[in-house]
Amino acid sequence: MSGRRIYVASSWKNPHQPGVVSALRLDGHEVYDFRNPRVGDHGFHWSEIDSNWKAWNPETFRLALDHPIAARGFSTDFYAMRWADTFVLVQPSGRSAHLEAGWAVGSGRELHILLGPGGVEPELMFKLADRIHVHIDELVLALRESSSSFERAAAGGGP
């Protein structure tokens, strides 16, 4: 089995994101990690633009989106989004991750949602996902199964 190219969408605040990235890599997938997109690169942080970023007003935020550091961070993530054939939305997550997941669905990528341990905030639009998982092992198994189907289709074979 060759693995999928997976974009893991989540939040910087999510303590489970690194474990999901590791589990998927251990299972043979290529995985984009926004926290460590390249060797020596620890992802985009607004604080690289301004240490007082949390106090920005809407106009300052809008201007900051055009800052070269923000442009580079966006470019890195969006390139990875276009590269990926599969997205995993790891809950809990924020606005960016949900925009990434929406883009994935709209562009025809496979979307899996991994619900976080503990409570869950119900979301009707999660029905857009191909699969919703409660545990990481469910996700890993589903990706193995879909990878086999994906490989057969890519080789011109049927399901």
Backbone as CSV, one residue per row, in Angstrom:
resi,resn,N_x,N_y,N_z,CA_x,CA_y,CA_z,C_x,C_y,C_z
1,MET,0.839,-1.186,0.000,0.000,0.000,0.000,0.877,1.240,0.000
2,SER,0.635,2.120,-0.945,1.290,3.418,-0.845,0.309,4.357,-0.173
3,GLY,0.839,5.312,0.542,-0.006,6.188,1.334,-0.617,7.316,0.545
4,ARG,-1.452,8.035,1.227,-2.110,9.213,0.688,-1.272,10.445,0.996
5,ARG,-1.599,11.553,0.347,-1.017,12.861,0.652,-2.060,13.592,1.488
6,ILE,-1.775,13.749,2.764,-2.789,14.216,3.715,-2.441,15.590,4.275
7,TYR,-3.433,16.460,4.268,-3.344,17.774,4.906,-4.121,17.666,6.208
8,VAL,-3.439,17.830,7.339,-4.104,17.800,8.638,-4.452,19.234,9.014
9,ALA,-5.746,19.505,9.103,-6.256,20.828,9.469,-6.689,20.776,10.930
10,SER,-6.163,21.683,11.730,-6.521,21.714,13.141,-6.175,23.076,13.707
11,SER,-6.031,23.132,15.005,-5.727,24.374,15.690,-4.374,24.283,16.374
12,TRP,-3.704,25.427,16.469,-2.456,25.468,17.237,-2.712,25.059,18.676
13,LYS,-3.921,25.277,19.161,-4.268,24.971,20.554,-4.605,23.501,20.773
14,ASN,-4.756,22.736,19.705,-5.168,21.339,19.829,-3.978,20.459,20.217
15,PRO,-3.987,19.897,21.430,-2.851,19.076,21.861,-2.769,17.724,21.154
16,HIS,-3.821,17.327,20.435,-3.850,16.016,19.782,-3.292,16.047,18.360
17,GLN,-3.135,17.245,17.788,-2.692,17.368,16.402,-1.352,16.670,16.144
18,PRO,-0.316,16.869,16.984,0.964,16.188,16.703,0.849,14.658,16.704
19,GLY,0.024,14.121,17.585,-0.160,12.666,17.627,-0.857,12.140,16.386
20,VAL,-1.788,12.910,15.849,-2.476,12.516,14.616,-1.489,12.506,13.453
21,VAL,-0.681,13.566,13.352,0.338,13.635,12.297,1.263,12.427,12.396
22,SER,1.734,12.123,13.595,2.644,10.977,13.791,1.992,9.658,13.411
23,ALA,0.750,9.432,13.861,0.062,8.169,13.569,-0.126,7.978,12.068
24,LEU,-0.471,9.047,11.370,-0.676,8.931,9.924,0.635,8.674,9.198
25,ARG,1.699,9.314,9.643,3.014,9.070,9.028,3.474,7.638,9.293
26,LEU,3.265,7.163,10.506,3.648,5.787,10.834,2.894,4.777,9.979
27,ASP,1.711,5.156,9.518,0.918,4.259,8.686,1.262,4.390,7.200
28,GLY,2.294,5.164,6.879,2.787,5.216,5.509,2.288,6.365,4.652
29,HIS,1.625,7.338,5.259,1.113,8.471,4.496,2.108,9.635,4.524
30,GLU,2.085,10.445,3.468,2.799,11.710,3.477,1.843,12.715,4.121
31,VAL,2.314,13.435,5.135,1.419,14.303,5.894,2.008,15.698,6.008
32,TYR,1.193,16.691,5.654,1.590,18.085,5.833,1.241,18.497,7.260
33,ASP,2.238,19.038,7.951,2.085,19.493,9.336,2.304,20.994,9.356
34,PHE,1.227,21.755,9.526,1.346,23.217,9.509,2.246,23.740,10.622
35,ARG,2.448,22.959,11.669,3.328,23.384,12.762,4.803,23.245,12.389
36,ASN,5.092,22.353,11.474,6.462,22.097,11.011,6.422,21.776,9.519
37,PRO,6.130,22.783,8.684,5.955,22.501,7.261,7.222,22.056,6.539
38,ARG,8.375,22.497,7.004,9.669,22.108,6.420,10.678,21.991,7.556
39,VAL,11.757,21.346,7.288,12.830,21.231,8.277,13.273,22.640,8.689
40,GLY,13.261,22.910,9.979,13.681,24.206,10.499,12.613,25.287,10.449
41,ASP,11.444,24.978,9.893,10.342,25.939,9.801,9.263,25.501,10.782
42,HIS,8.954,26.363,11.738,7.967,26.014,12.767,6.630,26.702,12.545
43,GLY,6.282,26.878,11.292,4.970,27.376,10.930,4.810,28.875,11.113
44,PHE,3.721,29.371,10.596,3.409,30.792,10.637,2.838,31.192,11.995
45,HIS,3.291,32.326,12.492,2.766,32.903,13.741,2.550,34.395,13.520
46,TRP,1.380,34.905,13.898,1.121,36.343,13.787,2.150,37.159,14.553
47,SER,2.686,36.601,15.619,3.669,37.328,16.436,4.950,37.633,15.666
48,GLU,5.185,36.944,14.545,6.340,37.267,13.707,6.160,38.628,13.035
49,ILE,4.929,39.050,12.890,4.623,40.340,12.277,4.574,41.438,13.343
50,ASP,3.954,41.115,14.482,3.768,42.109,15.545,3.522,41.365,16.854
51,SER,4.355,41.637,17.848,4.188,40.966,19.153,2.877,41.364,19.832
52,ASN,2.277,42.455,19.399,1.019,42.930,19.980,-0.181,42.582,19.073
53,TRP,-0.090,41.516,18.321,-1.097,41.156,17.340,-2.476,40.913,17.939
54,LYS,-2.553,40.489,19.175,-3.860,40.218,19.789,-4.673,41.488,20.012
55,ALA,-4.027,42.647,19.983,-4.719,43.919,20.200,-5.092,44.609,18.879
56,TRP,-4.875,43.966,17.750,-5.173,44.583,16.468,-6.660,44.902,16.321
57,ASN,-6.938,45.993,15.617,-8.312,46.290,15.222,-8.516,45.676,13.829
58,PRO,-9.740,45.680,13.314,-9.989,45.053,12.010,-9.143,45.627,10.865
59,GLU,-8.918,46.929,10.862,-8.132,47.535,9.782,-6.678,47.060,9.828
60,THR,-6.115,46.980,11.041,-4.731,46.521,11.194,-4.607,45.066,10.758
61,PHE,-5.589,44.252,11.141,-5.583,42.847,10.731,-5.618,42.732,9.204
62,ARG,-6.504,43.497,8.576,-6.623,43.432,7.116,-5.301,43.798,6.444
63,LEU,-4.633,44.820,6.954,-3.331,45.199,6.404,-2.285,44.108,6.626
64,ALA,-2.343,43.465,7.786,-1.355,42.434,8.121,-1.446,41.226,7.186
65,LEU,-2.623,40.987,6.633,-2.763,39.869,5.695,-1.855,40.033,4.476
66,ASP,-1.491,41.282,4.154,-0.612,41.531,3.011,0.864,41.602,3.392
67,HIS,1.183,41.455,4.661,2.581,41.482,5.096,3.310,40.300,4.442
68,PRO,4.567,40.481,4.030,5.304,39.379,3.382,5.366,38.102,4.218
69,ILE,5.437,38.214,5.535,5.471,37.003,6.375,4.136,36.269,6.304
70,ALA,3.030,37.017,6.339,1.704,36.402,6.222,1.526,35.797,4.831
71,ALA,1.975,36.514,3.816,1.861,36.007,2.439,2.636,34.706,2.283
72,ARG,3.826,34.635,2.857,4.643,33.414,2.775,3.963,32.266,3.534
73,GLY,3.422,32.555,4.720,2.724,31.519,5.487,1.512,30.982,4.746
74,PHE,0.731,31.894,4.160,-0.433,31.483,3.389,-0.009,30.636,2.188
75,SER,1.008,31.080,1.485,1.496,30.359,0.302,1.915,28.937,0.650
76,THR,2.633,28.801,1.743,3.093,27.475,2.175,1.907,26.551,2.443
77,ASP,0.942,27.040,3.218,-0.224,26.219,3.549,-1.076,25.932,2.313
78,PHE,-1.310,26.947,1.483,-2.185,26.744,0.333,-1.543,25.815,-0.702
79,TYR,-0.226,25.893,-0.858,0.471,24.944,-1.734,0.219,23.516,-1.238
80,ALA,0.326,23.325,0.085,0.107,21.997,0.661,-1.344,21.548,0.489
81,MET,-2.273,22.482,0.557,-3.676,22.139,0.342,-3.888,21.622,-1.080
82,ARG,-3.273,22.279,-2.054,-3.409,21.848,-3.451,-2.699,20.513,-3.685
83,TRP,-1.617,20.266,-2.955,-0.845,19.021,-3.061,-1.616,17.819,-2.518
84,ALA,-2.391,18.034,-1.477,-3.051,16.934,-0.765,-4.208,16.341,-1.555
85,ASP,-4.393,15.036,-1.418,-5.580,14.390,-1.979,-6.599,14.078,-0.891
86,THR,-6.182,14.206,0.364,-7.039,13.874,1.499,-6.830,14.908,2.593
87,PHE,-7.913,15.285,3.244,-7.847,16.216,4.373,-8.395,15.529,5.608
88,VAL,-7.767,15.835,6.751,-8.263,15.367,8.038,-8.448,16.601,8.902
89,LEU,-9.683,16.853,9.304,-10.004,17.952,10.206,-10.017,17.383,11.612
90,VAL,-9.057,17.812,12.438,-8.924,17.294,13.797,-9.580,18.288,14.753
91,GLN,-10.592,17.808,15.449,-11.323,18.644,16.399,-10.678,18.596,17.780
92,PRO,-10.765,19.626,18.581,-11.372,20.905,18.245,-10.434,21.723,17.361
93,SER,-11.048,22.548,16.519,-10.248,23.391,15.635,-10.978,24.701,15.401
94,GLY,-10.265,25.622,14.791,-10.792,26.971,14.644,-11.203,27.323,13.228
95,ARG,-11.261,28.616,12.999,-11.770,29.151,11.730,-10.936,28.729,10.533
96,SER,-9.625,28.837,10.629,-8.783,28.488,9.478,-8.971,27.028,9.079
97,ALA,-8.969,26.146,10.054,-9.117,24.722,9.756,-10.460,24.434,9.094
98,HIS,-11.501,25.127,9.524,-12.805,24.902,8.913,-12.865,25.469,7.492
99,LEU,-12.191,26.597,7.256,-12.099,27.108,5.886,-11.321,26.125,5.013
100,GLU,-10.241,25.559,5.544,-9.452,24.576,4.796,-10.297,23.345,4.465
101,ALA,-11.074,22.873,5.434,-11.929,21.704,5.200,-13.007,22.019,4.166
102,GLY,-13.576,23.215,4.229,-14.572,23.611,3.236,-13.971,23.678,1.838
103,TRP,-12.758,24.211,1.752,-12.071,24.266,0.462,-11.836,22.841,-0.048
104,ALA,-11.460,21.939,0.854,-11.207,20.548,0.462,-12.457,19.929,-0.156
105,VAL,-13.587,20.088,0.502,-14.837,19.528,-0.014,-15.170,20.155,-1.368
106,GLY,-15.048,21.481,-1.447,-15.376,22.179,-2.689,-14.469,21.819,-3.849
107,SER,-13.252,21.397,-3.551,-12.314,21.044,-4.617,-12.272,19.536,-4.880
108,GLY,-13.169,18.803,-4.238,-13.290,17.374,-4.522,-12.332,16.469,-3.772
109,ARG,-11.648,17.005,-2.752,-10.758,16.152,-1.958,-11.580,15.346,-0.954
110,GLU,-11.010,14.226,-0.554,-11.624,13.403,0.475,-11.438,14.092,1.825
111,LEU,-12.512,14.172,2.622,-12.443,14.810,3.941,-12.872,13.835,5.024
112,HIS,-11.985,13.686,6.002,-12.275,12.906,7.202,-12.247,13.869,8.375
113,ILE,-13.159,13.674,9.309,-13.170,14.482,10.530,-12.911,13.561,11.701
114,LEU,-11.941,13.948,12.523,-11.634,13.216,13.748,-12.139,14.052,14.912
115,LEU,-13.178,13.558,15.565,-13.746,14.281,16.699,-12.793,14.188,17.883
116,GLY,-12.733,15.240,18.673,-11.836,15.251,19.827,-12.378,14.403,20.961
117,PRO,-11.489,13.986,21.848,-11.950,13.240,23.020,-12.775,14.155,23.921
118,GLY,-13.662,13.556,24.668,-14.496,14.371,25.551,-15.723,14.856,24.823
119,GLY,-16.167,16.033,25.184,-17.377,16.594,24.593,-17.181,16.992,23.151
120,VAL,-18.292,17.115,22.456,-18.262,17.536,21.060,-19.367,18.565,20.859
121,GLU,-19.046,19.608,20.104,-20.061,20.583,19.747,-20.670,20.132,18.420
122,PRO,-21.946,19.748,18.412,-22.562,19.261,17.184,-22.497,20.303,16.065
123,GLU,-22.268,19.824,14.841,-22.181,20.698,13.670,-22.824,19.989,12.485
124,LEU,-23.924,20.523,11.986,-24.665,19.910,10.893,-23.837,19.789,9.618
125,MET,-23.008,20.780,9.311,-22.245,20.763,8.062,-21.136,19.712,8.058
126,PHE,-20.908,19.045,9.176,-19.961,17.928,9.179,-20.460,16.803,8.267
127,LYS,-21.744,16.862,7.876,-22.264,15.874,6.934,-21.582,15.968,5.576
128,LEU,-20.854,17.056,5.318,-20.108,17.178,4.071,-18.898,16.235,4.034
129,ALA,-18.456,15.784,5.189,-17.277,14.918,5.269,-17.580,13.539,4.683
130,ASP,-16.528,12.910,4.147,-16.668,11.535,3.672,-16.880,10.576,4.830
131,ARG,-16.164,10.821,5.924,-16.285,9.979,7.124,-16.026,10.823,8.361
132,ILE,-16.679,10.450,9.454,-16.443,11.069,10.756,-15.977,9.958,11.689
133,HIS,-14.882,10.226,12.392,-14.255,9.219,13.250,-14.235,9.702,14.697
134,VAL,-14.349,8.759,15.589,-14.317,9.060,17.020,-12.935,8.791,17.596
135,HIS,-12.214,7.819,17.021,-10.893,7.431,17.512,-9.878,7.426,16.367
136,ILE,-8.636,7.679,16.694,-7.569,7.708,15.691,-7.454,6.378,14.951
137,ASP,-7.670,5.251,15.658,-7.549,3.961,14.983,-8.635,3.772,13.929
138,GLU,-9.829,4.351,14.133,-10.878,4.312,13.105,-10.416,5.076,11.863
139,LEU,-9.804,6.235,12.090,-9.308,7.061,10.991,-8.228,6.315,10.200
140,VAL,-7.267,5.745,10.908,-6.167,5.029,10.250,-6.705,3.874,9.407
141,LEU,-7.636,3.118,9.950,-8.218,1.994,9.217,-8.989,2.480,7.985
142,ALA,-9.771,3.519,8.138,-10.540,4.049,7.010,-9.616,4.546,5.896
143,LEU,-8.515,5.183,6.267,-7.574,5.668,5.257,-6.868,4.508,4.561
144,ARG,-6.602,3.437,5.282,-6.027,2.243,4.639,-6.992,1.708,3.594
145,GLU,-8.266,1.598,3.994,-9.282,1.076,3.076,-9.450,1.993,1.869
146,SER,-9.510,3.305,2.099,-9.716,4.223,0.983,-8.456,4.321,0.130
147,SER,-7.279,4.089,0.714,-6.043,4.095,-0.077,-6.044,2.953,-1.074
148,SER,-6.545,1.802,-0.664,-6.611,0.659,-1.582,-7.541,0.975,-2.743
149,SER,-8.696,1.560,-2.459,-9.637,1.932,-3.517,-9.044,3.008,-4.402
150,PHE,-8.356,3.963,-3.798,-7.732,5.066,-4.519,-6.681,4.534,-5.483
151,GLU,-5.869,3.572,-5.033,-4.828,3.000,-5.892,-5.430,2.235,-7.052
152,ARG,-6.506,1.468,-6.807,-7.140,0.722,-7.894,-7.709,1.684,-8.938
153,ALA,-8.339,2.759,-8.484,-8.917,3.734,-9.419,-7.817,4.433,-10.216
154,ALA,-6.707,4.776,-9.564,-5.600,5.454,-10.247,-4.960,4.544,-11.290
155,ALA,-4.998,3.233,-11.029,-4.413,2.270,-11.966,-5.378,1.903,-13.087
156,GLY,-6.599,2.469,-13.034,-7.568,2.199,-14.070,-8.485,1.037,-13.743
157,GLY,-8.319,0.477,-12.553,-9.172,-0.631,-12.136,-10.453,-0.120,-11.510
158,GLY,-11.386,-0.982,-11.348,-12.659,-0.602,-10.715,-12.566,-0.649,-9.216
159,PRO,-13.667,-0.376,-8.570,-13.692,-0.409,-7.099,-13.597,-1.756,-6.566
